[in-house]
Amino acid sequence: MTMRQVAVIGSSQATEEEYDVAYRLGRLIAKHGWVVVSGGRTGVMEAVSRGAVEEGGLTVGILTTYTGEDANPYVKVRINTGMNWNRNPLVVASGEFVVAVGGRYGTLTEIGYALVLGKTVIGFKTHPVEGVENHADLENFLRRVEEELVSR
C-alpha cells in the first residue's frame, strides 16, 4: 500500500488563527488517510502535526538539523537534513500537493518551489502569488482541501 502525502507549509511563529486552522487541517488530512509532511518545527508545522496525530495519522518532519532536536513532539518520522532552510524544496517535493497556512519568507520560498515543480498550492491567508488558490474563509478553504484529498 502506498501512502499518500500532502505537504503543509507555514510559519514557525503562527498566529492563534493560523495555529487553529493548521490543527483542523491536520485532523482533516489524517481523517482521509493521508500523511502530513512539513518542516517539522513549531507554529503551523506543530499544529498540523498535532491535529494529524490526534486523528490517528502519520506525520513526517523534514528538519533543519542533523540531530532532529528542532522537531515538534508530534513528528513521528524525522528526516534530519542538516540543511537549515535549504530543506524547503524537499518539503514541497514530498507532497502530491501543497497547502500553505499564512507564512513568512520561508513559506514564500516553498510556494515558489512548489509552483516550479508544478504542484497545486492551496492557501489560507498566505502570500498573494499567481498560481496559488488563496482562501480567506476557513470553511471554503477546508472544503477545497478535502476536494483535493478525495479527487486524487
C-alpha positions in Angstrom: 0.0 0.0 0.0 1.4 3.4 -1.0 0.8 6.2 1.5 -0.4 9.4 0.0 1.4 12.6 1.2 0.4 16.2 1.4 3.0 18.9 2.2 1.8 21.6 4.7 3.8 24.8 4.9 3.6 27.9 7.2 5.4 29.9 9.7 7.1 28.6 12.8 5.7 31.7 14.5 2.0 31.1 13.8 -0.8 33.4 14.9 -3.5 31.9 17.1 -5.8 31.8 14.0 -3.1 30.1 11.9 -2.4 27.5 14.6 -6.1 26.7 14.9 -6.5 26.4 11.1 -3.5 24.2 10.8 -4.7 22.0 13.6 -8.1 21.5 11.9 -6.2 20.9 8.6 -4.1 18.1 10.2 -7.2 16.4 11.5 -8.9 16.6 8.1 -5.8 15.2 6.3 -5.4 12.3 8.7 -9.2 11.5 8.5 -8.7 10.9 4.8 -5.7 8.6 5.5 -3.0 10.9 4.0 0.4 11.5 5.6 1.3 15.1 6.7 4.7 16.2 5.5 6.0 19.5 7.0 9.2 21.2 8.1 8.5 19.6 11.5 9.2 22.6 13.7 6.9 24.9 15.8 3.9 27.0 14.8 1.9 25.9 11.7 4.1 22.8 11.4 3.4 21.7 15.0 -0.3 22.5 14.8 -0.9 20.4 11.6 1.2 17.6 13.0 -0.7 17.7 16.3 -4.1 17.6 14.6 -3.0 14.7 12.4 -1.6 12.6 15.3 -4.7 13.2 17.4 -6.8 11.9 14.5 -4.5 8.8 14.3 -2.5 10.0 11.3 1.2 9.8 10.4 3.5 12.9 10.3 6.8 13.4 8.7 9.1 16.3 9.6 11.9 17.3 7.2 14.1 19.1 9.7 16.7 21.8 9.5 19.3 20.0 11.8 21.4 16.8 11.6 20.1 15.7 15.1 16.4 16.4 14.9 16.3 18.4 18.1 14.1 21.0 16.3 11.3 18.5 15.8 8.0 19.2 17.4 6.6 16.4 19.7 4.0 15.4 17.1 6.5 14.4 14.4 6.5 10.6 14.1 9.1 10.3 11.3 12.1 12.6 11.5 14.2 13.4 8.4 17.3 15.1 9.7 18.9 17.1 6.8 21.3 19.5 8.4 20.3 21.8 5.6 18.6 24.6 7.5 16.2 26.4 5.3 17.7 24.8 2.2 15.5 21.8 3.0 12.4 23.8 1.8 12.3 22.2 -1.7 12.4 18.8 -0.1 9.3 19.6 2.0 7.2 20.7 -1.0 8.5 18.0 -3.4 7.4 15.3 -0.9 3.7 16.2 -1.2 1.3 15.3 -4.0 0.0 18.8 -3.4 0.9 21.7 -1.1 -1.2 23.5 1.5 0.0 26.9 2.8 -1.3 28.4 6.0 -0.2 32.1 6.4 3.5 32.2 6.4 6.5 34.5 6.1 9.6 34.4 3.8 10.3 30.7 4.3 6.8 29.9 3.2 7.1 32.2 0.3 10.2 30.3 -0.9 8.3 27.0 -0.5 5.4 28.3 -2.6 7.9 29.3 -5.3 9.5 25.8 -5.3 6.1 24.2 -5.4 5.0 26.2 -8.4 8.2 25.5 -10.2 7.5 21.8 -9.6 4.0 22.2 -11.0 2.3 21.4 -7.7 -1.2 22.5 -6.8 -0.9 25.1 -4.0 -4.0 25.8 -1.8 -3.6 28.6 0.7 -5.3 30.1 3.7 -4.4 33.8 4.0 -1.0 33.1 2.5 1.1 35.1 0.1 -0.9 36.5 -2.9 1.2 34.7 -5.6 -0.1 34.0 -9.1 -0.9 30.2 -9.2 -1.9 29.9 -5.5 -5.5 29.2 -4.7 -5.8 31.6 -1.8 -8.7 31.5 0.6 -9.7 33.8 3.4 -12.8 31.9 4.5 -11.9 28.8 6.7 -14.9 26.7 5.7 -14.2 27.2 1.9 -10.5 26.5 2.5 -11.1 23.2 4.3 -13.7 22.2 1.7 -11.3 22.9 -1.1 -8.5 20.8 0.6 -11.0 18.0 1.2 -11.9 18.1 -2.5 -8.3 17.7 -3.4 -7.7 14.8 -0.9 -10.8 13.0 -2.3 -10.2 13.6 -6.0 -6.6 12.3 -6.2 
